[in-house]
Amino acid sequence: MKYPKFLEKNGRIGFVAPSFGCNIEPYRTAFDHAQKKFQQMGYQIVLGPNCYKGEGIGISNTPKLCGEEFTKEYCSAENDLLISCGGGELMCEDLDYIDFAALKKAEPKWFMGYSDNTNITYLLTTFCDTASIYGPCAAAFGMKPWHPSLEDAFAILTGEKKEVFGYNGWEKTSLKSEENPLAPYHITETRVIRRFPDQDAVLKGRLLGGCMDCLINLLGTKYDKTTEFIENYKEDGIIWFLESCDLNIMSIRRAMWQMEHAGWFQYTKGFLIGRPLQFGMEQMGLDCYQAVLGVVQKYGVPVWMDIDLGHLPPMMPIVCGSLAVAESRGNEIRIQYDYQ
């Protein structure tokens, strides 16, 4: 596994938009403020050509221009790392225009984003054997003040932290709007980790995962190198981290079934499941817990659900591809990264 260099003081933070750009409010103002924040901290800003674009379908620009932007900026010596402007809908269409051979040859570089950005974070790890960060997108860094989860994400990028903990509460309904673009997370809900079995445990393995909506879309395509990846790292074992956006409860169950039957869950050491965006939904007697457990409980490994990961913030930044020790004691969770 290749690990990129950490961001140094006065380093250059690059922004790209392989999914949505920050062309509309509240994202434009939030992104502008994020840049000012980083500059006040002493960092330089490098913008990709699509950061303020809104000319594509579900992404910032045409798939060709988005794919070319990512390849160029990742391979460029003009920036030290890349943060995605935002999530979106059709980043998968960029993939045909990303030069993965060039990415493999390039000096490894941190790329951070989540949701639709799974299309790149996951492939950097499984396709290019390079660690990536499943974490907040650029506009989130515009909030005032930063939530501790954003401080953690930036500290992972700089190498100041190699472990993260869960947070005290979470946001069910955002207050961010066109009139209030810099609103911090609206924390109203108490975090309760659901553990199956409900006992303290320590997991050791290599982290792999992302947004299930994207993962099942990649599954079975020429971009699916998952079984080769887990076979290569079977001695470490895999800790899967998974969350979902648009999937309803039945769709989550089908996604878990599909990944299992593709052989993805071989060598699994455990599952870290984030709160689904459809939190609290039930369908035909099936809830979000049994949607997952009905498929994976047979593996006899710990399954921790409703952790701080994904579309209902805050989210712990997860280093995809890293060896890790994940520990749960009571209602607490800790993940320590081991860059080997």
LINLIN-V22642 format. One record per helix or strand. SS is the DSSP state (helix for helix, strand for strand). FROM is the first residue (numbers start at 1). TO is the last residue. If there is no record, write none. Layout:
# LINLIN-V22642
ss=SS from=FROM to=TO
ss=SS from=FROM to=TO
This chain:
# LINLIN-V22642
ss=strand from=2 to=2
ss=strand from=12 to=16
ss=helix from=27 to=40
ss=strand from=44 to=47
ss=helix from=63 to=75
ss=strand from=81 to=84
ss=helix from=91 to=97
ss=helix from=100 to=105
ss=strand from=111 to=113
ss=helix from=115 to=126
ss=strand from=130 to=130
ss=strand from=132 to=134
ss=helix from=138 to=142
ss=helix from=148 to=158
ss=strand from=163 to=165
ss=strand from=169 to=171
ss=strand from=187 to=190
ss=strand from=194 to=196
ss=strand from=201 to=211
ss=helix from=212 to=218
ss=helix from=226 to=232
ss=strand from=238 to=243
ss=helix from=249 to=261
ss=strand from=268 to=274
ss=strand from=283 to=283
ss=strand from=286 to=286
ss=helix from=288 to=299
ss=strand from=302 to=307
ss=strand from=318 to=320
ss=strand from=323 to=329
ss=strand from=332 to=338
